[in-house]
Amino acid sequence: MGEALKKWLKMSKDLPLREEVGLNLRVAVALLNSKFDKQIEQFGITTAQYNVLRILKGVYPEGHARCAIATRMVERASDVTRIIDRLEKQGLVERDRTNEDRRISITRITEKGIEILNKLNKIVEAEHKAHTKYLSDEECRQLSELLEKLYMNEI
């Protein structure tokens, strides 16, 4: 078992290899999420809200229905409606009903939402560089490919 994982978990015995992989992934994700949460909280948004804003910026000036947003999220959330409600209260998104079906609302990012994302882009880019500073470009490619192998059959 890797020394860093043993130190993190404060344990001395080795684990089965596949359990070690799972724990390493969980520790890495927890650390990355914690650092990211601290970076974006200064903008008054959560990770899930950031994810929704990025999804909507990707189709700007168009928008998406709630169900389309939900299927595109990195971490699937059951409370997408509440996430959008909070973003709307902050003026970061707006919703309109479609003419074809008044039951469906389309959510669009506002200029204020785009401004926040533009500020966050520099911070997020710096975070990505900091997290991968000990990896070469080739190692980053390999890691990305290996991680995709873990979930490709879930898509």
Contact map, one row per residue, 1 for C-alpha under 8 A:
11101100000011101001000000000000000000000000000000000000000000000000000000000000000000000000000000000000000000000000000000000000000000000000000000000000000
11111100000000000000000000000000000000000000000000000000000000000000000000000000000000000000000000000000000000000000000000000000000000000000000000000000000
11111110000000000000000000000000000000000000000000000000000000000000000000000000000000000000000000000000000000000000000000000000000000000000000000000000000
01111111000000000000000000000000000000000000000000000000000000000000000000000000000000000000000000000000000000000000000000000000000000000000000000000000000
11111111100000000000001100000000000000000000000000000000000000000000000000000000000000000000000000000000000000000000000000000000000000000000000000000000000
11111111111110000000000000000000000000000000000000000000000000000000000000000000000000000000000000000000000000000000000000000000000000000000000000000000000
00111111111000000000000000000000000000000000000000000000000000000000000000000000000000000000000000000000000000000000000000000000000000000000000000000000000
00011111110000000000000000000000000000000000000000000000000000000000000000000000000000000000000000000000000000000000000000000000000000000000000000000000000
00001111111000000000000000000000000000000000000000000000000000000000000000000000000000000000000000000000000000000000000000000000000000000000000000000000000
00000111111100000000000000000000000000000000000000000000000000000000000000000000000000000000000000000000000000000000000000000000000000000000000000000000000
00000110111110000000000000000000000000000000000000000000000000000000000000000000000000000000000000000000000000000000000000000000000000000000000000000000000
00000100011111000000000000000000000000000000000000000000000000000000000000000000000000000000000000000000000000000000000000000000000000000000000000000000000
10000100001111100000000000000000000000000000000000000000000000000000000000000000000000000000000000000000000000000000000000000000000000000000000000000000000
10000000000111110000000000000000000000000000000000000000000000000000000000000000000000000000000000000000000000000000000000000000000000000000000000000000000
10000000000011111011000000000000000000000000000000000000000000000000000000000000000000000000000000000000000000000000000000000000000000000000000000000000000
00000000000001111111000000000000000000000000000000000000000000000000000000000000000000000000000000000000000000000000000000000000000000000000000000000000000
10000000000000111111100000000000000000000000000000000000000000000000000000000000000000000000000000000000000000000000000000000000000000000000000000000000000
00000000000000011111110000000000000000000000000000000000000000000000000000000000000000000000000000000000000000000000000000000000000000000000000000000000000
00000000000000111111111000000000000000000000000000000000000000000000000000000000000000000000000000000000000000000000000000000000000000000000000000000000000
10000000000000111111111100000000000000000000000000000000000000000000000000000000000000000000000000000000000000000000000000000000000000000000000000000000000
00000000000000001111111110000000000000000000000000000000000000000000000000000000000000000000000000000000000000000000000000000000000000000000000000000000000
00000000000000000111111111000000000000000000000000000000000000000000000000000000000000000000000000000000000000000000000000000000000000000000000000000000000
00001000000000000011111111100000000000000000000000000000000000000000000000000000000000000000000000000000000000000000000000000000000000000000000000000000000
00001000000000000001111111110000000000000000000000000000000000000000000000000000000000000000000000000000000000000000000000000000000000000000000000000000000
00000000000000000000111111111000000000000000000000000000000000000000000000000000000000000000000000000000000000000000000000000000000000000000000000000000000
00000000000000000000011111111100000000000000000000000000000000000000000000000000000000000000000000000000000000000000000000000000000000000000000000000000000
00000000000000000000001111111110000000000000000000000000000000000000000000000000000000000000000000000000000000000000000000000000000000000000000000000000000
00000000000000000000000111111111000000000000000000000000000000000000000000000000000000000000000000000000000000000000000000000000000000000000000000000000000
00000000000000000000000011111111100000000000000000000000000000000000000000000000000000000000000000000000000000000000000000000000000000000000000000000000000
00000000000000000000000001111111110000000000000000000000000000000000000000000000000000000000000000000000000000000000000000000000000000000000000000000000000
00000000000000000000000000111111111000000000000000000000000000000000000000000000000000000000000000000000000000000000000000000000000000000000000000000000000
00000000000000000000000000011111111100000000000000000000000000000000000000000000000000000000000000000000000000000000000000000000001000000000000000000000000
00000000000000000000000000001111111110000000000000000000000000000000000000000000000000000000000000000000000000000000000000000000000000000000000000000000000
00000000000000000000000000000111111111000000000000000000000000000000000000000000000000000000000000000000000000000000000000000000000000000000000000000000000
00000000000000000000000000000011111111100000000000000000000000000000000000000000000000000000000000000000000000000000000000000000000000000000000000000000000
00000000000000000000000000000001111111110000001000000000000000000000000000000000000000000000000000000000000000000000000000010010000000000000000000000000000
00000000000000000000000000000000111111111000011000000000000000000000000000000000000000000000000000000000000000000000000000000000000000000000000000000000000
00000000000000000000000000000000011111111100000000000000000000000000000000000000000000000000000000000000000000000000000000000000000000000000000000000000000
00000000000000000000000000000000001111111100000000000000000000000000000000000000000000000000000000000000000000000000000000100000000000000000000000000000000
00000000000000000000000000000000000111111111111000000000000000000000000000000000000000000000000000000000000000000000000100000000000000000000000000000000000
00000000000000000000000000000000000011111111110000000000000000000000000000000000000000000000000000000000000000000000000000000000000000000000000000000000000
00000000000000000000000000000000000001111111100000000000000000000000000000000000000000000000000000000000000000000000000000000000000000000000000000000000000
00000000000000000000000000000000000000011111100000000000000000000000000000000000000000000000000000000000000000000001000000000000000000000000000000000000000
00000000000000000000000000000000000000011111110000000000000000000000000000000000000000000000000000000000000000000000000000000000000000000000000000000000000
00000000000000000000000000000000000000011111111011000000000000000000000000000000000000000000000000000000000000000000000000000000000000000000000000000000000
00000000000000000000000000000000000010011001111111000000000000000000000000000000000000000000000000000000000000000000000000000000000000000000000000000000000
00000000000000000000000000000000000110010000111111100000000000000000000000000000000000000000000000000000000000000000000000000000000000000000000000000000000
00000000000000000000000000000000000000000000011111110000000000000000000010101000001000000000000000000000000000000000000000000000000000000000000000000000000
00000000000000000000000000000000000000000000111111111000000000000000000000000000001100100000000000000000000000000000000000000000000000000000000000000000000
00000000000000000000000000000000000000000000111111111100000000000000000000000000000000000000000000000000000000000000100000000000000000000000000000000000000
00000000000000000000000000000000000000000000001111111110000000000000000011000000000000000000000000000000000000000000000000000000000000000000000000000000000
00000000000000000000000000000000000000000000000111111111000000000000100010000000000100000000000000000000000000000000000000000000000000000000000000000000000
00000000000000000000000000000000000000000000000011111111100000000000000000000000000000000001100000000000000010001100100000000000000000000000000000000000000
00000000000000000000000000000000000000000000000001111111110000000000000000000000000000000000000000000000000000000000100000000000000000000000000000000000000
00000000000000000000000000000000000000000000000000111111111000000000100110000000000000000000000000000000000000000000000000000000000000000000000000000000000
00000000000000000000000000000000000000000000000000011111111101110000100000000000000000000000000000000000001110000000000000000000000000000000000000000000000
00000000000000000000000000000000000000000000000000001111111110000000000000000000000000000000000000000000000010000100000000000000000000000000000000000000000
00000000000000000000000000000000000000000000000000000111111100000000000000000000000000000000000000000000000000000000000000000000000000000000000000000000000
00000000000000000000000000000000000000000000000000000011111111110000000000000000000000000000000000000000000000000000000000000000000000000000000000000000000
00000000000000000000000000000000000000000000000000000001111111100000000000000000000000000000000000000000000110000000000000000000000000000000000000000000000
00000000000000000000000000000000000000000000000000000000101111100000000000000000000000000000000000000000000110000000000000000000000000000000000000000000000
00000000000000000000000000000000000000000000000000000001001111110000000000000000000000000000000000000000000100000000000000000000000000000000000000000000000
00000000000000000000000000000000000000000000000000000001001111111000000000000000000000000000000000000000011110000000000000000000000000000000000000000000000
00000000000000000000000000000000000000000000000000000001001001111111100000000000000000000000000000000000011100000000000000000000000000000000000000000000000
00000000000000000000000000000000000000000000000000000000000000111111100000000000000000000000000000000001111000000000000000000000000000000000000000000000000
00000000000000000000000000000000000000000000000000000000000000011111110000000001100000000000000000000000111000000000000000000000000000000000000000000000000
00000000000000000000000000000000000000000000000000000000000000011111111000000000000000000000000000000000000000000000000000000000000000000000000000000000000
00000000000000000000000000000000000000000000000000000000000000011111111100000000000000000000000000000000000000000000000000000000000000000000000000000000000
00000000000000000000000000000000000000000000000000010011000000011111111110000001000000000000000000000000000000000000000000000000000000000000000000000000000
00000000000000000000000000000000000000000000000000000000000000000111111110011101000000000000000000000000000000000000000000000000000000000000000000000000000
00000000000000000000000000000000000000000000000000000000000000000011111110010000000000000000000000000000000000000000000000000000000000000000000000000000000
00000000000000000000000000000000000000000000000000000010000000000001111111000000000000000000000000000000000000000000000000000000000000000000000000000000000
00000000000000000000000000000000000000000000000100110010000000000000111111111000000000000000000000000000000000000000000000000000000000000000000000000000000
00000000000000000000000000000000000000000000000000100000000000000000000111110000000000000000000000000000000000000000000000000000000000000000000000000000000
00000000000000000000000000000000000000000000000100000000000000000000000011111000000000000000000000000000000000000000000000000000000000000000000000000000000
00000000000000000000000000000000000000000000000000000000000000000000011011111100000000000000000000000000000000000000000000000000000000000000000000000000000
00000000000000000000000000000000000000000000000100000000000000000000010010111111000000000000000000000000000000000000000000000000000000000000000000000000000
00000000000000000000000000000000000000000000000000000000000000000000010000011111000000000000000000000000000000000000000000000000000000000000000000000000000
00000000000000000000000000000000000000000000000000000000000000000000000000001111111000000000000000000000000000000000000000000000000000000000000000000000000
00000000000000000000000000000000000000000000000000000000000000000100110000001111111100000000000000000000000000000000000000000000000000000000000000000000000
00000000000000000000000000000000000000000000000000000000000000000100000000000011111110000000000000000000000000000000000000000000000000000000000000000000000
00000000000000000000000000000000000000000000000000000000000000000000000000000011111111000000000000000000000000000000000000000000000000000000000000000000000
00000000000000000000000000000000000000000000000110000000000000000000000000000011111111100000000000000000000000000000000000000000000000000000000000000000000
00000000000000000000000000000000000000000000000010010000000000000000000000000001111111110000100000000000001000000000000000000000000000000000000000000000000
00000000000000000000000000000000000000000000000000000000000000000000000000000000111111111000000000000000000000000000000000000000000000000000000000000000000
00000000000000000000000000000000000000000000000000000000000000000000000000000000011111111100000000000000000000000000000000000000000000000000000000000000000
00000000000000000000000000000000000000000000000010000000000000000000000000000000001111111111100000000000000000000000000000000000000000000000000000000000000
00000000000000000000000000000000000000000000000000000000000000000000000000000000000111111111111000000000000000000000000000000000000000000000000000000000000
00000000000000000000000000000000000000000000000000000000000000000000000000000000000011111111000000000000000000000000000000000000000000000000000000000000000
00000000000000000000000000000000000000000000000000000000000000000000000000000000000001111111100000000000000000000000000000000000000000000000000000000000000
00000000000000000000000000000000000000000000000000000000000000000000000000000000000000111111110000000000000001011000000000000000000000000000000000000000000
00000000000000000000000000000000000000000000000000001000000000000000000000000000000000111111110000000000000011111100000000000000000000000000000000000000000
00000000000000000000000000000000000000000000000000001000000000000000000000000000000100110111111000000000001111001000000000000000000000000000000000000000000
00000000000000000000000000000000000000000000000000000000000000000000000000000000000000010011111100000000001111000000000000000000000000000000000000000000000
00000000000000000000000000000000000000000000000000000000000000000000000000000000000000010000111110000000111100000000000000000000000000000000000000000000000
00000000000000000000000000000000000000000000000000000000000000000000000000000000000000000000011111000000111000000000000000000000000000000000000000000000000
00000000000000000000000000000000000000000000000000000000000000000000000000000000000000000000001111101111110000000000000000000000000000000000000000000000000
00000000000000000000000000000000000000000000000000000000000000000000000000000000000000000000000111111111110000000000000000000000000000000000000000000000000
00000000000000000000000000000000000000000000000000000000000000000000000000000000000000000000000011111100000000000000000000000000000000000000000000000000000
00000000000000000000000000000000000000000000000000000000000000000000000000000000000000000000000001111100000000000000000000000000000000000000000000000000000
00000000000000000000000000000000000000000000000000000000000000000000000000000000000000000000000011111111000000000000000000000000000000000000000000000000000
00000000000000000000000000000000000000000000000000000000000000000000000000000000000000000000000011111111100000000000000000000000000000000000000000000000000
00000000000000000000000000000000000000000000000000000000000000000000000000000000000000000000000011001111100000000000000000000000000000000000000000000000000
00000000000000000000000000000000000000000000000000000000000000001000000000000000000000000000000011001111110000000000000000000000000000000000000000000000000
00000000000000000000000000000000000000000000000000000000000000001100000000000000000000000000001111000111111000000000000000000000000000000000000000000000000
00000000000000000000000000000000000000000000000000000000000000111100000000000000000000000000001111000001111100000000000000000000000000000000000000000000000
00000000000000000000000000000000000000000000000000000001000000111100000000000000000100000000111100000000111110000000000000000000000000000000000000000000000
00000000000000000000000000000000000000000000000000000001000111110000000000000000000000000000111000000000011111000000000000000000000000000000000000000000000
00000000000000000000000000000000000000000000000000001001100110100000000000000000000000000001110000000000001111101100000000000000000000000000000000000000000
00000000000000000000000000000000000000000000000000000000000000000000000000000000000000000011110000000000000111111100000000000000000000000000000000000000000
00000000000000000000000000000000000000000000000000000000000000000000000000000000000000000001000000000000000011111110000000000000000000000000000000000000000
00000000000000000000000000000000000000000000000000000000000000000000000000000000000000000011000000000000000001111111000000000000000000000000000000000000000
00000000000000000000000000000000000000000000000000001000000000000000000000000000000000000011100000000000000011111111100000000000000000000000000000000000000
00000000000000000000000000000000000000000000000000001000100000000000000000000000000000000001000000000000000011111111110000000000000000000000000000000000000
00000000000000000000000000000000000000000000000000000000000000000000000000000000000000000000000000000000000000111111111000000000000000000000000000000000000
00000000000000000000000000000000000000000010000000000000000000000000000000000000000000000000000000000000000000011111111100000000000000000000000000000000000
00000000000000000000000000000000000000000000000001001100000000000000000000000000000000000000000000000000000000001111111110000000000000000000000000000000000
00000000000000000000000000000000000000000000000000000000000000000000000000000000000000000000000000000000000000000111111111000000000000000000000000000000000
00000000000000000000000000000000000000000000000000000000000000000000000000000000000000000000000000000000000000000011111111100000000000000000000000000000000
00000000000000000000000000000000000000010000000000000000000000000000000000000000000000000000000000000000000000000001111111110000000000000000000000000000000
00000000000000000000000000000000000000000000000000000000000000000000000000000000000000000000000000000000000000000000111111111000000000000000000000000000000
00000000000000000000000000000000000000000000000000000000000000000000000000000000000000000000000000000000000000000000011111111100000000000000000000000000000
00000000000000000000000000000000000000100000000000000000000000000000000000000000000000000000000000000000000000000000001111111110000000000000000000000000000
00000000000000000000000000000000000100000000000000000000000000000000000000000000000000000000000000000000000000000000000111111111000000000000000000000000000
00000000000000000000000000000000000000000000000000000000000000000000000000000000000000000000000000000000000000000000000011111111100000000000000000000000000
00000000000000000000000000000000000000000000000000000000000000000000000000000000000000000000000000000000000000000000000001111111110000000000000000000000000
00000000000000000000000000000000000100000000000000000000000000000000000000000000000000000000000000000000000000000000000000111111111000000000000000000000000
00000000000000000000000000000000000000000000000000000000000000000000000000000000000000000000000000000000000000000000000000011111111100000000000000000000000
00000000000000000000000000000000000000000000000000000000000000000000000000000000000000000000000000000000000000000000000000001111111110000000000000000000000
00000000000000000000000000000000000000000000000000000000000000000000000000000000000000000000000000000000000000000000000000000111111110000000000000000000000
00000000000000000000000000000001000000000000000000000000000000000000000000000000000000000000000000000000000000000000000000000011111111000000000000000000000
00000000000000000000000000000000000000000000000000000000000000000000000000000000000000000000000000000000000000000000000000000001111111110001000000000000000
00000000000000000000000000000000000000000000000000000000000000000000000000000000000000000000000000000000000000000000000000000000111111110000000000000000000
00000000000000000000000000000000000000000000000000000000000000000000000000000000000000000000000000000000000000000000000000000000001111110000000000000000000
00000000000000000000000000000000000000000000000000000000000000000000000000000000000000000000000000000000000000000000000000000000000111111111000000000000000
00000000000000000000000000000000000000000000000000000000000000000000000000000000000000000000000000000000000000000000000000000000000111111111000000000000000
00000000000000000000000000000000000000000000000000000000000000000000000000000000000000000000000000000000000000000000000000000000000000111111100000000000000
00000000000000000000000000000000000000000000000000000000000000000000000000000000000000000000000000000000000000000000000000000000000000111111110000000000000
00000000000000000000000000000000000000000000000000000000000000000000000000000000000000000000000000000000000000000000000000000000000000111111111000000000000
00000000000000000000000000000000000000000000000000000000000000000000000000000000000000000000000000000000000000000000000000000000000100111111111100000000000
00000000000000000000000000000000000000000000000000000000000000000000000000000000000000000000000000000000000000000000000000000000000000001111111110000000000
00000000000000000000000000000000000000000000000000000000000000000000000000000000000000000000000000000000000000000000000000000000000000000111111111000000000
00000000000000000000000000000000000000000000000000000000000000000000000000000000000000000000000000000000000000000000000000000000000000000011111111100000000
00000000000000000000000000000000000000000000000000000000000000000000000000000000000000000000000000000000000000000000000000000000000000000001111111110000000
00000000000000000000000000000000000000000000000000000000000000000000000000000000000000000000000000000000000000000000000000000000000000000000111111111000000
00000000000000000000000000000000000000000000000000000000000000000000000000000000000000000000000000000000000000000000000000000000000000000000011111111100000
00000000000000000000000000000000000000000000000000000000000000000000000000000000000000000000000000000000000000000000000000000000000000000000001111111110000
00000000000000000000000000000000000000000000000000000000000000000000000000000000000000000000000000000000000000000000000000000000000000000000000111111111000
00000000000000000000000000000000000000000000000000000000000000000000000000000000000000000000000000000000000000000000000000000000000000000000000011111111100
00000000000000000000000000000000000000000000000000000000000000000000000000000000000000000000000000000000000000000000000000000000000000000000000001111111100
00000000000000000000000000000000000000000000000000000000000000000000000000000000000000000000000000000000000000000000000000000000000000000000000000111111111
00000000000000000000000000000000000000000000000000000000000000000000000000000000000000000000000000000000000000000000000000000000000000000000000000011111111
00000000000000000000000000000000000000000000000000000000000000000000000000000000000000000000000000000000000000000000000000000000000000000000000000001111111
00000000000000000000000000000000000000000000000000000000000000000000000000000000000000000000000000000000000000000000000000000000000000000000000000000011111
00000000000000000000000000000000000000000000000000000000000000000000000000000000000000000000000000000000000000000000000000000000000000000000000000000011111
